[in-house]
Amino acid sequence: MKAKEFDKKFDAGEDISKSLDVARATRVKQELKRVNVDFPSWMVEALDKEARRLGVTRQSIIKVWISERLHGGLV
């Protein structure tokens, strides 16, 4: 199927799922890259306290907060 036909079906609200190969799908710029950051102990304690309160991991809360800061609140 050509892109124009695909776009036309999508815009018309048709089911285009059969035309997608989700097994090979990737998200652009979503590959992971490990970084190391040193925080003072008081900051780690505050992060852990907030993470426990929210029921998430320290890493998760750091990722969300940095994403919010970089994207102006859009995650």
C-alpha positions as CSV (number, residue, x, y, z in Angstrom):
1,M,0.0,0.0,0.0
2,K,1.3,3.4,-0.9
3,A,1.7,6.1,1.8
4,K,-1.0,8.3,0.3
5,E,-3.5,5.4,0.4
6,F,-2.5,4.6,3.9
7,D,-2.9,8.3,5.0
8,K,-6.3,8.5,3.3
9,K,-7.6,5.4,5.1
10,F,-6.2,6.7,8.5
11,D,-7.8,10.1,8.0
12,A,-11.1,8.5,7.1
13,G,-11.0,6.6,10.4
14,E,-10.6,3.2,8.8
15,D,-8.9,0.3,10.6
16,I,-5.3,0.4,9.3
17,S,-3.9,-2.0,11.9
18,K,-3.7,-4.9,9.4
19,S,-1.4,-2.8,7.3
20,L,1.1,-2.3,10.1
21,D,4.0,-4.6,11.0
22,V,4.2,-3.9,14.7
23,A,6.8,-6.6,15.2
24,R,9.3,-4.4,13.5
25,A,8.1,-1.0,14.9
26,T,10.5,1.2,16.7
27,R,10.2,4.5,18.5
28,V,12.5,7.2,17.2
29,K,15.2,8.4,19.7
30,Q,13.9,6.0,22.4
31,E,17.0,3.8,22.7
32,L,18.4,3.8,26.2
33,K,21.7,5.4,27.0
34,R,23.1,4.9,30.5
35,V,24.5,8.0,32.3
36,N,25.9,8.3,35.8
37,V,25.0,11.3,38.0
38,D,26.2,12.0,41.5
39,F,23.7,13.5,43.9
40,P,24.3,14.7,47.5
41,S,22.9,12.3,50.0
42,W,20.2,14.7,51.1
43,M,18.9,14.8,47.6
44,V,18.8,11.0,47.2
45,E,16.9,10.8,50.5
46,A,14.4,13.3,49.3
47,L,14.0,11.5,46.0
48,D,13.5,8.2,47.8
49,K,10.9,9.7,50.1
50,E,9.0,11.2,47.2
51,A,9.3,8.0,45.2
52,R,7.9,5.9,48.1
53,R,5.1,8.3,48.5
54,L,4.2,8.0,44.8
55,G,4.8,4.2,44.7
56,V,7.5,4.4,42.0
57,T,11.2,3.8,41.8
58,R,13.8,6.5,42.2
59,Q,14.9,6.1,38.6
60,S,11.3,6.6,37.4
61,I,10.8,9.8,39.3
62,I,14.1,11.2,38.1
63,K,13.1,10.4,34.5
64,V,9.7,11.9,34.8
65,W,11.0,15.1,36.4
66,I,13.8,15.6,33.9
67,S,11.4,15.0,31.0
68,E,8.9,17.5,32.4
69,R,11.7,20.1,32.7
70,L,13.0,19.5,29.2
71,H,9.6,19.4,27.5
72,G,7.8,22.1,29.5
73,G,5.6,19.7,31.4
74,L,4.8,17.5,28.4
75,V,5.7,13.9,29.1
